[in-house]
Amino acid sequence: MTAHPRPARALATVDLGAIRRNVALLSARAAESGAGTMAIVKADGYGHGAEQAARAALRGGATWLGACSTAEALALREAGIDVPLLSWLDAVDTDFAPALEAGIDVSVSSAAELARVSAAAARTGRRARVHLKIDTGLSRNGCPAELWPALVKSAAAEPDVDVVAVWSHLAAADEPGHPSIDRQAARFADAYALAREAGLNPMRHLANSAATLTRPDLHFDLVRPGIAIYGLNPVPQPEQLTPAMTFSSHVVLTKRIAAGESVSYGLTWTADRDTTLALVPVGYADGVPRTLSGRMDVWLGGRRRPVVGRVCMDQIVVDCGDDEPQVGAEVVLFGTGAEGGPTAREWADEIGTIDYEIVTGMYRPRVHRVYTGADS
Ligand SMILES: *Cc1c(COP(=O)(O)O)cnc(C)c1O
């Protein structure tokens, strides 16, 4: 049987050269403070593809990788990536043995987690490399301060456990100057001092993308940028980052409608003049939020054009006025914005979310992902 070429309706093109350059910028900042860079590739590399993003990040100078679960970390090991790798949040019944056998560092926030990691270490005969997480004010995972002295003492006493690091996560680093940042840093210093008193000599890591960019004093031994490696800037000041993902489709049909005709479900938009419409075969099942109906532009034929009427499950309609786009012409829904086209950030701002959610949401079966810039 011959394979039929299947042109993609919805295409996420990931520029691996952009990821590499973004990481080069971040790891150069980290290196100025003597810190290494752990590139965060959780959630399938924020929708960009974990393995490909990881390889591009390592080419850009990252020396560590971070994933959410041991399953995500194991997938990177299975892909043949053997750099230091941390995972930090799993289901309660997760067996840590496969992670330890694959040389994956694990995070511990509680005595119960420490017991499970240490039991897995005893069972496998592998020493567990543990990063003890202190909750310094985010109040999600991490050990509360009152339980910390006991946790560091027990960890220090565990025969099969090496405490590699003490770490924490910031709540509002994307608002530089927010008073919580210094408060969290002070609590982090206290937690580290207690770990030292317990006889440990761990590394420290605290900084996400925002703190990597704005708080060199908080770089410590490693920084943990995520969103910025994909080229999305979490802080107010401009940075030389390039968005790595372009979401595109193409024109499948054009038609002329008369003034007074309306478009899409509910007929929410009515042409006030004769106009040409272009049909683009992507909709909310492909990651275009329906709440962007009437509030988004695309880049088509060298300029921005408005999407008119409702975003449907499988299609959107673009108003082209008296221009006649070619069937097959590329339509960019979001990308780098370099030429003035729309960006993931613009979508996020318009619908009241963050660009993290937009790009992460592009990981879905209907969106075909392709890579460019692997050797750039
Ligand atoms: C997601 C995550 C990061 C990266 O955060 P960004 O804001 O994307 O840079 C760092 N550390 C932890 C623990 C995280 O969960």
The ligand as an SDF file (V2000), in Angstrom:
LIG
                    3D

 15 15  0  0  0  0  0  0  0  0999 V2000
    7.8960   24.7180   36.2420 C   0  0  0  0  0  0  0  0  0  0  0  0
    8.9550   24.8430   37.2560 C   0  0  0  0  0  0  0  0  0  0  0  0
   10.0930   25.6280   37.0120 C   0  0  0  0  0  0  0  0  0  0  0  0
   10.2280   26.5130   35.7940 C   0  0  0  0  0  0  0  0  0  0  0  0
    9.3910   27.6330   35.9550 O   0  0  0  0  0  0  0  0  0  0  0  0
    9.3090   28.7660   34.8120 P   0  0  0  0  0  0  0  0  0  0  0  0
    8.4550   29.8090   35.3910 O   0  0  0  0  0  0  0  0  0  0  0  0
    8.6760   28.0860   33.6350 O   0  0  0  0  0  0  0  0  0  0  0  0
   10.6940   29.1760   34.5480 O   0  0  0  0  0  0  0  0  0  0  0  0
   11.1200   25.6040   37.9390 C   0  0  0  0  0  0  0  0  0  0  0  0
   11.0010   24.8640   39.0640 N   0  0  0  0  0  0  0  0  0  0  0  0
    9.9170   24.1280   39.3450 C   0  0  0  0  0  0  0  0  0  0  0  0
    9.8370   23.3630   40.5980 C   0  0  0  0  0  0  0  0  0  0  0  0
    8.8450   24.1100   38.4620 C   0  0  0  0  0  0  0  0  0  0  0  0
    7.7590   23.3830   38.7500 O   0  0  0  0  0  0  0  0  0  0  0  0
  1  2  1  0
  2  3  1  0
  2 14  2  0
  3  4  1  0
  3 10  2  0
  4  5  1  0
  5  6  1  0
  6  7  2  0
  6  8  1  0
  6  9  1  0
 10 11  1  0
 11 12  2  0
 12 13  1  0
 12 14  1  0
 14 15  1  0
M  END
$$$$
